[in-house]
Amino acid sequence: MQMQTREGIQCPKCKTIMEYSIETEKFTDGTKRIKSFYKCPVCNYKVNDQQISVSKVDGTEKLIIKIEKFF
């Protein structure tokens, strides 16, 4: 369980304030994924916040956008 303080989200392992980060990935099938998460700068523990995936349908201009919230 995460502890939210006035300074930010506390790492459940070492109690250090975690940093908010965003990563992007691009796959060979054209799918793109954006992940946001909290990461502890001391012990590298990660807590996922959300993930957004964008992909084409059968190579057309139609898009599928999937958003998953974790936190």
C-alpha positions in Angstrom: 0.0 0.0 0.0 1.3 3.4 -0.9 1.5 6.3 1.6 0.7 9.7 0.1 2.2 12.6 2.0 2.3 16.3 1.4 5.6 15.8 -0.4 4.4 13.0 -2.7 4.1 9.2 -2.8 6.2 7.3 -0.2 7.9 4.1 -1.2 6.3 1.2 0.6 9.7 -0.5 1.0 12.1 2.2 2.2 9.8 5.2 2.8 11.6 7.5 0.4 9.5 10.0 -1.7 9.0 8.4 -5.1 9.6 10.2 -8.5 6.9 10.2 -11.2 8.1 8.9 -14.6 6.8 8.3 -18.1 8.1 5.7 -20.6 7.1 5.2 -24.2 7.5 2.0 -26.2 7.0 1.3 -29.9 6.5 -2.2 -31.2 7.1 -3.7 -34.7 3.3 -4.2 -35.3 2.9 -0.4 -35.0 1.5 -0.5 -31.4 2.6 2.3 -29.2 2.4 2.2 -25.4 2.8 5.0 -22.8 3.4 4.0 -19.2 3.4 6.3 -16.2 4.6 5.1 -12.8 6.2 6.1 -9.5 9.7 4.9 -9.0 11.8 5.1 -5.9 15.2 6.7 -6.5 16.8 4.7 -3.7 15.6 1.1 -4.1 14.1 1.3 -7.7 10.7 0.0 -6.5 8.0 0.8 -9.1 4.3 1.5 -8.6 2.3 1.6 -11.9 -0.1 4.6 -12.4 -1.5 4.1 -15.8 -0.8 2.6 -19.2 -2.1 3.8 -22.6 -1.9 1.6 -25.7 -2.6 2.8 -29.2 -2.8 0.4 -32.2 -4.2 0.3 -35.7 -7.0 -2.1 -36.7 -6.0 -4.3 -39.6 -3.5 -1.7 -40.8 -6.2 0.9 -41.4 -6.6 4.4 -40.0 -8.9 3.1 -37.3 -7.3 3.3 -33.9 -7.8 1.3 -30.7 -7.0 3.3 -27.6 -6.8 1.3 -24.3 -6.3 3.1 -21.0 -5.6 1.2 -17.8 -5.5 2.9 -14.4 -3.6 1.2 -11.6 -3.3 3.9 -8.9 
